[in-house]
Amino acid sequence: MKHLKLLLLTIFSATIFTAYGQQQPTNSIPSDKKEIIDRFLAGTLDPSYPPALFFGHFGNGKKLGEGALKAHLSLFLKGGADILKVQTEQPMPRVQDLTMDTPLVPEDYYRPTLELIKEILTYVGNDVYVMPTILSTHQVARQGFGDERLTIYAVERPEAYKRMLDSYTKAILWYIRECKAAGVEAFFTATQGGEKKFYELKVPGGFFETYIRPYDLQVMGEANKDTKLTILHICDWEGAMDDLTRYLDYPGKIVNVPLTIDGKPLSLNDTYKLFGRPVLGGFNRKTEIDKASPEKIVEMTRQIIANDPRGHLMIGADCSVPSPLDITANIHAVVSTAHGR
């Protein structure tokens, strides 16, 4: 591990030098990636230099420990993004019964992921925002209880269902606080459960209003407290969405949203106008970034930048890209084009 650290630190230093050396189109570009993001948020970054962030799931053997460490650093160094987002891949144990009053997981359940984040911070934490992914309580419950049982219990056994959500939320809040104590200054906060299919559930007061929004705001409120940056990710992984206005008061300095709402395309400019905040996106995770050639990617990147809300774009995709370690050439092509190289 010691030799790996020395090697990666050497590569990282070379990457920083190359990325911010004389090849840059302007002398106003900062010398480290944290300052790039700080200036972007403050509106003082050269608008011809949009920052970039791509991320994805790494698969078995790369969810925790050294495998996860190498995967995250490899994607960051080879892809060249301006933030190192850490996937929260720690598997949630399957729940067989909700009749027990005991917590479903211990409060410090995410300690193994916390240790991964601490290790990543030792490599790049001085120069880069290391951004843990904070899954919503609903997303964690899906992992532990399963989609079919989850919706049945939400309707038929609401008190038991809320006990489950409370237990998971306690573990998520512990994870956020311990990340902050370790030096984390940024979080990627995700929400699910606002998809149209949940409207059909006969939950008094509504499924979203009862089981999604209160827990989202509790978790995101903690993630936003005393930190420099949060990205609000509104995820449509579970199906189509038709309303983003319910999220307008959700915290997050940058927003990342689906490409289609109510069956109609949603542009980056429209997203910026709706939320009044910088946007992360541009590429379709399902059909573009992993299928086009690097040459085509360069052309697409230029088109996205030409049509973006100028000065308010962080270029990326609408969600996790497929097999990120297999498409680092394409990711690098996007970043290099966005950064004028």
C-alpha positions as CSV (number, residue, x, y, z in Angstrom):
1,M,0.0,0.0,0.0
2,K,2.9,2.4,0.8
3,H,4.4,1.9,-2.7
4,L,0.9,2.4,-4.3
5,K,0.5,5.7,-2.4
6,L,3.9,7.0,-3.6
7,L,3.2,6.1,-7.2
8,L,-0.3,7.6,-7.2
9,L,0.9,10.8,-5.5
10,T,3.6,11.1,-8.2
11,I,1.0,10.6,-11.0
12,F,-1.4,13.0,-9.3
13,S,1.3,15.7,-9.1
14,A,2.1,15.2,-12.8
15,T,-1.6,15.4,-13.7
16,I,-2.0,18.7,-11.8
17,F,1.0,20.1,-13.6
18,T,-0.2,19.1,-17.0
19,A,-3.8,20.2,-16.4
20,Y,-2.9,23.6,-15.2
21,G,0.4,24.4,-17.0
22,Q,1.1,26.6,-20.0
23,Q,-1.4,24.7,-22.2
24,Q,-4.3,26.4,-20.6
25,P,-6.3,29.0,-22.5
26,T,-6.1,31.6,-19.8
27,N,-3.9,32.6,-16.9
28,S,-6.9,32.9,-14.6
29,I,-7.3,29.1,-14.0
30,P,-6.4,28.2,-10.4
31,S,-3.5,25.8,-9.6
32,D,-5.6,23.2,-7.7
33,K,-9.0,21.6,-8.2
34,K,-10.5,22.8,-5.0
35,E,-10.0,26.4,-6.0
36,I,-11.5,25.7,-9.4
37,I,-14.7,24.5,-7.7
38,D,-14.6,27.4,-5.2
39,R,-14.4,30.0,-8.0
40,F,-17.1,28.2,-10.0
41,L,-19.5,28.4,-7.1
42,A,-18.6,32.1,-6.5
43,G,-19.1,32.9,-10.2
44,T,-15.5,34.0,-10.7
45,L,-14.2,31.1,-12.7
46,D,-13.5,31.8,-16.4
47,P,-16.8,30.6,-18.1
48,S,-14.8,29.0,-20.9
49,Y,-13.4,26.5,-18.4
50,P,-16.4,24.5,-17.1
51,P,-15.5,22.0,-14.4
52,A,-16.3,18.3,-14.9
53,L,-17.5,15.4,-12.8
54,F,-18.2,11.8,-13.9
55,F,-18.9,8.8,-11.7
56,G,-20.2,5.2,-11.8
57,H,-20.4,1.9,-10.0
58,F,-17.3,-0.3,-10.0
59,G,-18.7,-3.8,-9.4
60,N,-17.5,-6.7,-7.3
61,G,-14.1,-6.5,-5.7
62,K,-14.2,-2.7,-5.9
63,K,-16.8,-1.8,-3.4
64,L,-14.6,-1.5,-0.3
65,G,-11.0,-1.8,0.8
66,E,-8.0,-1.6,-1.5
67,G,-10.0,-2.6,-4.6
68,A,-12.3,0.4,-4.1
69,L,-9.4,2.7,-3.4
70,K,-7.6,1.8,-6.6
71,A,-10.8,2.0,-8.6
72,H,-11.6,5.5,-7.4
73,L,-8.1,6.9,-7.8
74,S,-7.7,5.3,-11.2
75,L,-11.0,6.9,-12.5
76,F,-10.0,10.2,-11.1
77,L,-6.5,10.3,-12.4
78,K,-7.2,8.9,-15.8
79,G,-10.5,10.7,-16.4
80,G,-9.3,14.0,-15.1
81,A,-12.5,15.2,-13.4
82,D,-12.4,18.1,-10.9
83,I,-14.0,16.3,-8.0
84,L,-13.4,12.8,-6.7
85,K,-16.8,11.4,-5.9
86,V,-16.8,8.3,-3.7
87,Q,-19.4,5.7,-4.4
88,T,-21.2,4.3,-1.3
89,E,-21.3,0.7,-2.3
90,Q,-21.3,-1.1,1.0
91,P,-24.0,-3.7,0.7
92,M,-27.0,-3.4,3.0
93,P,-28.0,-6.7,4.8
94,R,-31.3,-8.1,3.7
95,V,-34.1,-7.6,6.3
96,Q,-36.4,-10.6,6.8
97,D,-38.8,-9.2,9.3
98,L,-39.9,-5.8,10.5
99,T,-41.5,-7.0,13.7
100,M,-38.4,-6.4,15.8
101,D,-38.0,-3.1,17.6
102,T,-34.2,-3.3,17.5
103,P,-32.2,-1.2,14.9
104,L,-31.9,-2.9,11.6
105,V,-28.2,-1.9,11.4
106,P,-25.8,-0.5,14.0
107,E,-25.4,3.2,14.0
108,D,-21.8,2.9,12.7
109,Y,-22.7,0.5,9.9
110,Y,-20.9,2.6,7.3
111,R,-17.6,2.5,9.1
112,P,-15.9,0.4,6.4
113,T,-16.9,3.0,3.8
114,L,-15.7,5.8,6.2
115,E,-12.3,4.1,6.3
116,L,-12.2,4.1,2.5
117,I,-12.9,7.8,2.5
118,K,-10.2,8.5,5.0
119,E,-7.7,6.7,2.9
120,I,-8.7,8.6,-0.2
121,L,-8.3,11.8,1.7
122,T,-4.7,11.0,2.4
123,Y,-4.0,10.9,-1.3
124,V,-5.8,14.0,-2.7
125,G,-7.7,15.7,0.1
126,N,-5.5,18.8,0.2
127,D,-6.1,19.7,-3.5
128,V,-9.4,18.0,-4.4
129,Y,-12.9,17.9,-3.0
130,V,-13.5,14.3,-2.0
131,M,-17.2,13.9,-2.2
132,P,-18.9,10.9,-0.6
133,T,-22.2,9.8,-2.0
134,I,-25.1,10.1,0.5
135,L,-27.8,7.7,-0.5
136,S,-31.3,8.7,0.6
137,T,-33.1,6.7,3.3
138,H,-35.5,5.4,0.6
139,Q,-32.5,4.1,-1.5
140,V,-31.0,2.3,1.5
141,A,-34.4,0.8,2.4
142,R,-34.7,-0.6,-1.1
143,Q,-31.4,-2.3,-0.7
144,G,-32.3,-3.8,2.7
145,F,-35.9,-4.7,2.2
146,G,-36.6,-4.9,-1.5
147,D,-38.9,-2.9,-3.8
148,E,-41.9,-5.1,-3.6
149,R,-42.0,-5.6,0.1
150,L,-41.1,-1.9,0.6
151,T,-44.2,-0.7,-1.1
152,I,-46.5,-3.2,0.6
153,Y,-45.3,-2.3,4.1
154,A,-45.5,1.4,3.3
155,V,-49.2,0.9,2.8
156,E,-50.1,-1.9,5.2
157,R,-47.7,-1.4,8.1
158,P,-46.7,2.2,8.2
159,E,-45.5,2.3,11.8
160,A,-43.1,-0.7,11.2
161,Y,-42.0,0.9,7.9
162,K,-41.2,4.2,9.6
163,R,-39.2,2.3,12.2
164,M,-37.1,0.9,9.4
165,L,-36.6,4.3,7.8
166,D,-35.6,5.8,11.2
167,S,-33.0,3.1,11.8
168,Y,-31.4,3.6,8.4
169,T,-31.5,7.4,8.8
170,K,-29.6,7.2,12.0
171,A,-26.8,5.2,10.3
172,I,-26.7,7.7,7.4
173,L,-26.5,10.7,9.7
174,W,-23.6,9.0,11.7
175,Y,-21.8,8.5,8.4
176,I,-22.2,12.1,7.3
177,R,-20.9,13.4,10.7
178,E,-18.0,11.1,10.8
179,C,-17.0,12.1,7.2
180,K,-17.0,15.7,8.3
181,A,-14.9,14.9,11.3
182,A,-12.4,13.2,8.9
183,G,-12.1,16.3,6.8
184,V,-14.8,15.9,4.1
185,E,-16.1,19.3,2.9
186,A,-18.5,18.1,0.1
187,F,-21.3,15.6,-0.3
188,F,-23.3,14.2,-3.3
189,T,-26.8,13.9,-1.9
190,A,-29.2,11.7,-3.9
191,T,-33.0,11.4,-3.7
192,Q,-35.3,8.7,-5.2
193,G,-39.0,8.0,-4.6
194,G,-40.5,10.9,-6.5
195,E,-41.1,8.8,-9.6
196,K,-44.7,8.6,-11.0
197,K,-45.2,4.9,-10.1
198,F,-45.3,5.8,-6.4
199,Y,-48.3,8.1,-6.9
200,E,-50.5,5.0,-7.1
201,L,-49.8,3.8,-3.6
202,K,-52.6,4.5,-1.1
203,V,-50.6,6.2,1.6
204,P,-52.4,8.8,3.6
205,G,-50.9,12.2,2.8
206,G,-49.0,10.7,-0.2
207,F,-46.0,8.4,-0.4
208,F,-43.5,11.2,-1.3
209,E,-44.8,13.6,1.4
210,T,-44.8,10.9,4.1
211,Y,-41.8,8.7,3.4
212,I,-39.4,10.6,1.1
213,R,-39.4,14.3,1.7
214,P,-39.0,14.4,5.5
215,Y,-36.1,11.9,5.5
216,D,-34.5,13.6,2.5
217,L,-34.5,17.0,4.2
218,Q,-33.2,15.5,7.5
219,V,-30.3,13.8,5.7
220,M,-29.5,16.6,3.3
221,G,-29.8,19.2,6.0
222,E,-27.0,17.4,7.9
223,A,-24.9,17.1,4.7
224,N,-25.2,20.8,4.0
225,K,-24.4,21.9,7.6
226,D,-20.9,23.4,7.8
227,T,-19.7,22.1,4.5
228,K,-18.6,24.0,1.3
229,L,-20.4,22.1,-1.4
230,T,-23.3,19.7,-1.9
231,I,-24.7,18.4,-5.2
232,L,-28.4,17.6,-5.3
233,H,-29.0,14.5,-7.5
234,I,-32.6,13.9,-8.4
235,C,-32.6,10.3,-9.6
236,D,-35.1,8.7,-12.0
237,W,-33.5,5.2,-11.8
238,E,-36.9,3.7,-10.7
239,G,-39.0,5.2,-13.5
240,A,-40.3,8.4,-15.2
241,M,-40.8,11.6,-13.3
242,D,-43.2,14.4,-14.0
243,D,-42.6,17.1,-11.4
244,L,-39.3,18.8,-10.2
245,T,-41.0,21.7,-8.4
246,R,-41.3,19.6,-5.3
247,Y,-37.5,19.7,-5.0
248,L,-37.0,23.5,-5.5
249,D,-36.4,24.0,-1.7
250,Y,-34.1,21.0,-1.4
251,P,-30.6,22.1,-0.4
252,G,-27.7,21.7,-2.8
253,K,-25.4,24.3,-4.4
254,I,-25.4,22.4,-7.7
255,V,-28.3,20.3,-9.2
256,N,-28.1,17.2,-11.3
257,V,-31.5,16.1,-12.7
258,P,-33.1,13.7,-15.2
259,L,-33.0,14.5,-19.0
260,T,-36.7,14.0,-19.4
261,I,-39.6,15.3,-17.3
262,D,-43.2,14.5,-18.0
263,G,-42.2,12.9,-21.3
264,K,-40.4,16.1,-22.5
265,P,-36.7,16.8,-22.8
266,L,-35.3,19.1,-20.1
267,S,-32.4,21.3,-21.2
268,L,-29.5,22.5,-19.0
269,N,-30.7,26.1,-19.5
270,D,-34.3,25.2,-18.4
271,T,-32.9,23.4,-15.4
272,Y,-30.8,26.4,-14.4
273,K,-33.8,28.7,-14.8
274,L,-36.0,26.4,-12.7
275,F,-33.6,26.0,-9.8
276,G,-31.5,29.2,-10.1
277,R,-28.4,27.1,-9.4
278,P,-25.5,25.7,-11.4
279,V,-26.2,22.5,-13.1
280,L,-24.3,19.2,-13.5
281,G,-25.0,17.3,-16.7
282,G,-25.0,17.4,-20.5
283,F,-24.5,13.7,-21.4
284,N,-27.0,10.9,-21.4
285,R,-25.6,8.1,-19.3
286,K,-27.6,5.5,-21.2
287,T,-26.8,6.3,-24.9
288,E,-23.8,8.6,-25.2
289,I,-20.8,8.6,-23.0
290,D,-20.0,4.9,-23.3
291,K,-20.9,4.3,-26.9
292,A,-19.4,7.2,-28.9
293,S,-15.8,7.3,-30.1
294,P,-13.5,9.8,-28.3
295,E,-13.5,11.9,-31.5
296,K,-17.3,12.1,-31.4
297,I,-17.2,12.8,-27.7
298,V,-15.1,15.9,-28.4
299,E,-17.7,17.2,-30.8
300,M,-20.6,16.5,-28.4
301,T,-18.7,18.2,-25.6
302,R,-18.3,21.3,-27.7
303,Q,-22.0,21.3,-28.5
304,I,-23.0,21.0,-24.9
305,I,-20.8,23.9,-23.9
306,A,-22.1,26.0,-26.7
307,N,-25.7,25.5,-25.5
308,D,-25.0,25.6,-21.8
309,P,-26.0,28.2,-19.2
310,R,-22.7,30.0,-19.6
311,G,-20.7,30.1,-16.4
312,H,-23.2,27.8,-14.6
313,L,-22.3,24.4,-16.1
314,M,-20.4,21.5,-14.5
315,I,-20.2,19.0,-17.4
316,G,-21.1,15.4,-16.7
317,A,-23.9,13.0,-17.1
318,D,-27.4,12.7,-15.6
319,C,-26.4,9.8,-13.4
320,S,-23.9,7.0,-13.0
321,V,-22.1,6.1,-16.3
322,P,-21.8,2.4,-17.2
323,S,-18.5,0.7,-16.4
324,P,-16.6,3.9,-15.7
325,L,-13.1,2.2,-15.7
326,D,-13.7,1.0,-19.2
327,I,-14.5,4.4,-20.6
328,T,-11.8,6.6,-19.1
329,A,-10.6,7.6,-22.6
330,N,-14.1,9.0,-23.3
331,I,-14.3,10.7,-19.9
332,H,-10.8,12.2,-20.5
333,A,-11.9,13.4,-23.9
334,V,-14.8,15.3,-22.3
335,V,-12.7,16.8,-19.6
336,S,-9.8,17.8,-21.9
337,T,-12.2,19.4,-24.3
338,A,-14.0,21.3,-21.6
339,H,-10.6,22.5,-20.2
340,G,-9.4,23.7,-23.6
341,R,-6.7,21.0,-24.2
